[in-house]
Amino acid sequence: MEPGGREGAELLLDLGTANAYCGDLQLAQAQRAAAVDLARAAGDRVLELRAVCELSQLRAITDASFTADKALDVAREALRELEPLGDDKALAAAWALAGQGENLRGTWEGVAAALEHVVEHARRAGERARATEALHLLSAGIFWGPTPLATGLPRAEAMLRDARGDRWLESWLMRPVIGFYAMQGRFEEARELVALAHSTLDELGQPLYLATLAFWSGPLETLAGDVVAAERELGAACDVFQAAGEQGWLSTMSGFHAVALDALGRVEEVEEAVRVSKDAATSDDYNAQAFWRWGEAKVLARRGRFDEAERIGREAVAWIDRSDELNNQAWVRMGLVDVLRLAQRPADAREVLSEAIARCEQKGNEVMTDKARALFDELPAR
């Protein structure tokens, strides 16, 4: 006989977490939903709220209608009830959901603020695994957000050193280091870290988390000039996410994939990747909304539909500027530059390229700054 009440709900939450790690998102979601029902039937409001937050975290990556705003609304309502009660486990779950909502929107300063609370409450509750998860997302924010390389890389390297001996955590904390090394042109060092993280996650049997490495290896290979390798990494990750029914990572990854496919001239495949990204993206997933538009704009430009291409390309810029992702703000502008070049409007291209260069310099992306400046020098002034 399966346990019921609080004991059963706690067990189901643990099983849901284990199955999520193993990549079975549908089973994990069903178990967390059942935990909500058991906690509610037992009249345990604190446990019910905790289970709702944990279920919502999965819904945010499996249901395109579960927006960042919805995640933040659920988290705020839970926090309103939980904060007077002081249950650290439930508070950690609610703040983790808030961090995920900010993550969906690409607002990394908001992610960091939420996750500081997660770490505090998780440590008080003795939930080492949740505190560890928060640390890996905090480290990712150092790279994706506005923190410049000059301060971000030393922080990321220090976090990696401090995690020595915890292989799972190390496999996550390597990622911002990979990203920063790529920005400096230290491609072989970055590839060595990718291989090490890949080996660890493969050994630990975590296919979904292994696939997320492509968020780092794809841009790494793009900066290194190996677009074939970038497309291979991104395409394989998209296949894993689609097979698992995952939507949150897929929406952005497929947008990245569309960009790589465009660089290889595979226009029909670009259209398919754009469709996948568009269908998977929530209405307030800022970077996914930007990247599928980048892909669509490039297809339109290649077909000579320049007015439409420019409109979509400028929409992409407006979407990504809602985030604080400096690198992606620069990348999306580079896509608009390509559209304007194809339309034979070099003066307009130079104006947008100047904006991209400013963001590269602010972030400290040395490789991309050099490439953008070289392109600027090639473009005629009018």
Secondary structure by P-SEA (a helix, b strand, c coil): cccccaaaaaaaaaaaaaaaaacaaaaaaaaaaaaaaaaaaaccaaaaaaaaaaaaaaaaaccccccaaaaaaaaaaaaaaccccccaaaaaaaaaaaaaaaaaacaaaaaaaaaaaaaaaaaaacaaaaaaaaaaaaaaaaaccccccaaaaaaaaaaaaaaccaaaaaaaaaaaaaaaaaaacaaaaaaaaaaaaaaaaaaaccaaaaaaccccaaaaaaaacaaaaaaaaaaaaaaaaaaacccaaaaaaaaaaaaaaaaacaaaaaaaaaaaaaaaccccaaaaaaaaaaaaaaaaaaacaaaaaaaaaaaaaaaaaacccaaaaaaaaaaaaaaaaaaccaaaaaaaaaaaaaaaaaacaaaaaaaaaaaaaacccc
